[in-house]
Amino acid sequence: MSKISRILKDAKNALNSVSGLFYYHSFCTDSDKLKEYISIFDHVKDSRIPAKCSYSARDIIAVVFLALLDERHGWNEIEDYCYDHREMLSLFTDFDGVFPSHDTFCRVFSLLNTDDLQKAVVSFLCQCIESVASAVSVDSNSKVKVIAMDG
């Protein structure tokens, strides 16, 4: 958990440093863009038995990802994030006001295929970087259209 958290925190800081164009709160207020980004997590393989699942892996992954971007660390804080942002989460999840417990978040993440999860997170971050890059205005005389990001 801490390795993923550190990677996401570094990515958030890098995106926020690009002329202040990418902010977590503004990102979460655009429900169409959020749904588009969250659909990336549909490709993470869920090894749980579907008949015994109350929550989709996609929704759980998305909530954890957003909570980490909001600097929530630990499963209890991620559970609290659900209650703190219930209106925003209702735009794209099927939680219906009843959120997974911290134990559920932990259990689901322990069963996820880490390779699939890594590919989804990288894809998500690439889309975020592309949206930031397209929003950056570049002088028409400049031939450089690269945003250098350390890390």
C-alpha positions in Angstrom: 0.0 0.0 0.0 2.7 2.5 0.9 4.6 1.9 -2.4 1.4 2.6 -4.4 0.6 5.6 -2.2 4.1 7.1 -2.7 3.9 6.6 -6.5 0.5 8.3 -6.6 1.6 11.1 -4.4 4.7 11.8 -6.5 2.5 11.7 -9.7 0.0 14.1 -8.1 2.8 16.5 -7.1 4.3 16.4 -10.6 1.0 17.1 -12.2 0.2 19.9 -9.8 3.5 21.6 -10.5 2.7 22.1 -14.2 1.4 25.6 -14.1 -1.3 24.6 -11.6 -3.4 23.1 -14.4 -4.2 19.8 -12.8 -5.9 19.9 -9.4 -7.6 17.0 -7.6 -10.7 18.9 -6.6 -11.4 20.3 -10.1 -10.7 16.8 -11.6 -13.4 15.3 -9.3 -16.0 17.9 -10.2 -16.1 17.0 -13.9 -18.1 13.7 -13.7 -17.9 12.9 -17.4 -14.1 13.2 -17.4 -14.0 11.2 -14.1 -16.1 8.4 -15.6 -13.9 8.3 -18.6 -10.7 8.0 -16.5 -12.3 5.5 -14.1 -13.3 3.1 -16.9 -9.6 2.3 -17.2 -9.9 0.2 -14.1 -12.4 -2.1 -15.8 -9.4 -3.9 -17.2 -8.1 -5.0 -13.8 -8.8 -8.7 -13.3 -11.1 -9.4 -10.3 -10.4 -12.9 -9.0 -13.3 -12.8 -6.4 -16.4 -15.0 -6.8 -19.0 -12.6 -8.4 -22.0 -14.1 -6.5 -20.3 -13.2 -3.2 -19.3 -9.6 -4.1 -21.3 -6.6 -3.0 -19.0 -4.1 -4.7 -17.3 -4.1 -8.1 -13.5 -4.1 -8.1 -13.6 -1.2 -10.5 -15.4 1.0 -8.0 -13.2 -0.1 -5.1 -10.0 0.6 -7.1 -11.3 4.0 -8.3 -12.2 5.0 -4.7 -8.9 4.0 -3.4 -7.1 5.8 -6.2 -9.0 9.0 -5.6 -8.6 8.7 -1.8 -4.8 8.4 -2.3 -4.8 11.4 -4.5 -6.6 13.2 -1.7 -3.7 12.2 0.6 -5.7 9.6 2.5 -3.5 6.8 3.8 -4.5 3.6 5.3 -7.7 1.6 4.8 -9.6 3.4 7.6 -8.9 6.8 6.1 -10.0 5.5 2.7 -13.3 4.3 4.3 -13.7 7.8 5.8 -13.0 9.3 2.3 -16.2 7.5 1.1 -18.4 9.2 3.7 -16.7 12.6 3.2 -17.2 12.5 -0.6 -20.5 10.5 -0.9 -22.0 13.0 -3.4 -19.1 12.8 -5.8 -18.8 9.1 -5.5 -22.5 8.6 -6.3 -21.8 10.0 -9.8 -19.8 6.9 -10.9 -20.1 4.1 -8.3 -22.9 1.7 -7.4 -22.4 2.1 -3.7 -25.9 3.6 -3.0 -24.7 5.3 0.2 -23.4 2.0 1.7 -19.7 1.9 1.4 -17.2 -0.9 1.7 -15.5 -1.3 5.0 -11.8 -0.8 5.5 -11.5 -4.6 5.7 -13.2 -4.9 2.3 -10.8 -2.4 0.7 -7.8 -4.4 2.1 -9.2 -7.8 1.1 -10.0 -6.7 -2.5 -6.5 -5.1 -3.0 -4.8 -8.2 -1.6 -6.6 -10.3 -4.3 -5.9 -8.0 -7.3 -3.5 -8.8 -10.1 -0.8 -6.3 -9.5 0.4 -6.3 -13.1 -3.1 -5.3 -14.3 -3.3 -2.7 -11.6 0.0 -1.2 -12.6 -1.0 -1.0 -16.2 -4.3 0.7 -15.3 -2.5 3.3 -13.0 0.1 4.1 -15.7 -2.6 4.4 -18.3 -4.6 6.7 -16.0 -1.6 8.9 -15.3 -0.7 9.0 -19.1 -4.2 10.3 -19.8 -3.9 12.9 -17.1 -0.5 14.1 -18.4 -1.9 14.2 -22.0 -4.8 16.4 -20.8 -2.4 18.7 -19.0 -0.1 18.8 -22.0 -2.9 19.8 -24.3 -4.0 22.6 -22.0 -0.5 24.1 -21.9 -0.2 26.9 -24.4 3.1 26.9 -26.2 4.5 29.9 -28.1 3.9 29.3 -31.8 7.6 30.1 -32.5 8.8 27.5 -30.1 9.5 24.0 -31.5 9.6 22.4 -28.1 6.3 20.8 -27.1 7.5 18.6 -24.2 6.6 18.7 -20.6 9.6 17.3 -18.6 8.5 15.5 -15.5 11.0 14.1 -13.0 10.3 10.8 -11.4 
